[in-house]
Every structure is written in C-alpha cells, then in structure tokens.
Amino acid sequence: NRNLTKPTSRSPYGEKEIFIREKYSLVWTDNKTYPKLDAKPIKQSSFDKITKQGFLTKQGNSYKSWKRRFFILTENQLFYFKQPSDDSPLGVVQLLHSSVAKNEDKNNGFKLITPNRTFMFQADSAPEVDSWIQAIRNNCSILTNPSSSSSNNNN
C-alpha cells in the first residue's frame, strides 16, 4: 500500500480527486509532496456491484465533440474512462434522480438526464442501446424506489 498526501481544492486534481480517493479509502500521509493521480490504481474490483460495462461514444459537455469511452455502471453511478486499463475515471455520473431515454436524433443514441446535465451517448448497435437503457433504468428505479428492487430485477 502506497501512502499519499491528502489533496485539497487547490491540489492539481482538485475536488474530483478528493471524491475518488475518499470513495476508495486511500491512505494519506502528512508529506508535503503531492502524488500523481495514478499513484493508486482504481481497479474494477474496487467498484460496488458492476451492473454493466463496455464502450459507448459520449458527447462532450463544452465542445460537443463525440469521443469513445469505456463505461462502468454500478448500482448508483456511471463511471467513464478513456480506456479500460486507465487507473482513474475521467468522470462520474450520479444516477440518483436521473432518467434515461432513446435519442431519436442520433442513430443508436440515448440520453441520460440528471438534475445537472443531460448526457448524450451512442452505442454500437440497437441491441446495445436497449441493453444500456434497461440497465440504467433499473438502477435509477432502484435508487428512487428501493423497495421495488426485487420486482425490477424480475422484469
């Protein structure tokens, strides 16, 4: 286990790293040096239950360009990485109070609507779109109505 210096909001990776490091219970020291973000890999086994994983093409927030990313869907979050081998996610989408629907404007497209942003995705095929939508929908339903989780898993 490698010891790390606790980041602050002024650290090179800021609040995003604080969230990642706290989520995965990394060890801190009082050293004055700041580690690289990849000092402790986040392995897939570190995630809560993985519901689905695979590649999707995601539209950027600012420049609206489309980039292929690797996604890991857990019970309450959708993580995305540049590559499956990457140590740290590029981003995390919280699924609480979110909904998902097909995007009829994009071939094999769908959108994830969160309280803060609408994420646009494109899958490689129509069956993949349906699979991702169903998996995300099930997770969103479980988060908003935990008592119905057993009935959602049977549908």
Secondary structure, 3 states (H helix, E strand, C coil): CCCEECCCCCCCCHHHHHHHHHHCCCCEECCCCCCCHHHCCCCHHHCCCEEEEEEEEEECCCCCCEEEEEEEEECCEEEEECCCCCCCCCEEEECCCCEEEEECCCCCEEEEECCCCEEEEECCCHHHHHHHHHHHHHHHHHHHCHHHHHHHHCC
